[in-house]
Each structure stands twice: as C-alpha cells, then as structure tokens.
C-alpha cells in the first residue's frame, strides 16, 4: 500500500475468511509452508489480480487437464 502512495491500512477478514481490501484496492494473498505473499493494485486500473504458491514438488499427471480444457 505504501508503495502505491497510500497509508497502511488493515486487511480485514470477510464472512468466509476472504480478505476485505481497503476501499480503492484489490489484492490477493497466498501462503504455503515457509512462504507467504500478497499483491495489491488500485481497483481503478485493474479488474482482478491473483497470486498463488504451492510446495515445490512434482505434480501428478493424473491431476492435470489437457491445455484448453480447464474446469469451470
């Protein structure tokens, strides 16, 4: 927030545990063992933003979908 020229503000928790970003911001948070990250952006210039972290391990091919057939 400070890097965007805004004062620091709390990110509250919504009814389902989701982050509730301060007015004028959108963002995303993630965490896994030994790592955590957050990104924020002005909502006037970006519609959506996301970040994800997963353990650094081999994925099971049976859990993968062919490119272009992602579940909705």
C-alpha positions in Angstrom: 0.0 0.0 0.0 2.8 2.4 0.9 4.5 1.7 -2.5 1.2 2.8 -4.1 1.4 6.1 -2.2 -1.4 5.0 0.3 -1.3 4.9 4.0 -1.0 1.4 5.6 -4.4 0.0 6.4 -5.7 -3.3 7.8 -6.9 -6.0 5.5 -9.9 -7.4 7.4 -11.4 -10.8 7.1 -14.8 -11.3 5.4 -17.5 -13.7 6.5 -16.0 -16.7 4.6 -12.4 -15.8 5.6 -11.7 -13.9 2.5 -9.6 -10.7 2.7 -11.5 -7.5 2.5 -9.3 -4.9 0.9 -9.4 -1.2 1.8 -11.5 1.0 -0.5 -9.9 1.6 -3.8 -7.7 -1.5 -3.7 -7.9 -5.1 -5.0 -5.5 -7.8 -4.0 -4.6 -11.4 -3.4 -2.8 -13.4 -0.7 -1.2 -16.8 -0.6 0.8 -18.9 1.7 2.4 -22.3 1.9 5.0 -23.8 4.3 7.9 -21.3 4.5 6.5 -18.8 2.1 3.8 -16.1 2.0 3.0 -13.3 -0.4 0.5 -10.6 -1.1 -0.1 -8.3 -4.0 -2.3 -5.1 -4.2 -3.3 -2.8 -7.0 -5.5 0.2 -7.5 -9.0 -1.0 -8.4 -9.5 1.9 -10.8 -6.8 0.4 -13.1 -7.0 -3.4 -12.7 -10.2 -5.5 -12.6 -8.7 -8.6 -10.9 -5.3 -9.8 -9.6 -4.2 -13.1 -8.2 -1.2 -14.9 -6.7 -0.7 -18.5 -5.7 2.0 -20.5 -4.1 2.4 -24.3 -3.9 5.0 -26.6 -2.5 7.9 -27.2 -4.9 7.1 -30.8 -5.7 6.3 -32.9 -8.8 2.7 -32.7 -9.9 0.8 -35.9 -10.5 -0.1 -36.1 -14.2 -3.5 -37.7 -13.5 -4.4 -34.4 -11.7 -3.7 -32.4 -14.8 -6.2 -31.4 -17.6 -5.2 -31.1 -21.2 -4.4 -27.5 -22.2 -7.6 -25.6 -23.0 -9.9 -27.9 -21.1 -9.7 -26.2 -17.6 -12.6 -26.9 -15.3 -15.1 -24.1 -14.8 
